Amino acid sequence: MTPSYILLYVADMAASRAFYDALFGLDAVEAAPTFSLYVLPNGWKFGLWTKDGVIPAATAPGGSEIGFPLGTDAEVDATAESWAARGVEIIQPLAEADFGRTFTAVDPDGHRLRVFHVSR
């Protein structure tokens, strides 16, 4: 069994859909009032589901991260600059970690998005 689907619970579907449309440069392939689905270029599916009414109840975000690996440190730096310019909240500025160059942002619901280049 191999995972290929990520689902995030969100408070405001319109705000989250706008955020991820811009982040991915894609439109959702399914866009309902309480659910959106993206099919990413690598084949993974990325879903958003309004947290109200989810059974069992959704818990608070922030205890995990979604990783965005890039090919170079320069791509990490450029992405940080681009996201900040678009108003994406950066909670960890560009830094050198033990694995390489990285920064961390959050989406409108506080889900952590880590961009990185493994260089060590």
GIFEN-V48086 format. One line per field, one symbol per residue. ss: DSSP state (a for helix, b for strand, c for the rest). phi: phi as a letter, one per 20 degrees, with the letter a starting at -180 (. if undefined). psi: psi as a letter, one per 20 degrees, with the letter a starting at -180 (. if undefined). Layout:
ss: ???
phi: ???
psi: ???
This chain:
ss: ccccbbbbbbccaaaaaaaaaaaacccccbbcccbbbbbcccccbbbbbbccccccccccccccbbbbbcccaaaaaaaaaaaaacccbbbbbbbbcccbbbbbbbcccccbbbbbbbcc
phi: .cfbbdcdececffffffffgffemcefecbdgdbccddegenfdcdccfffnfcfgfdffoebcdecfcebfffffffgfffffenffeecfgbedfeqfbbcccegdnfecddbcecc
psi: ppqjpppppqhoggggggghgggikqqqhpnrhjqqpqoqhjiqpoqppphpipprqqrqrijrqppnprhrhhhgghgggggghijppoiorproriiaprrprqahjjppopprooj.
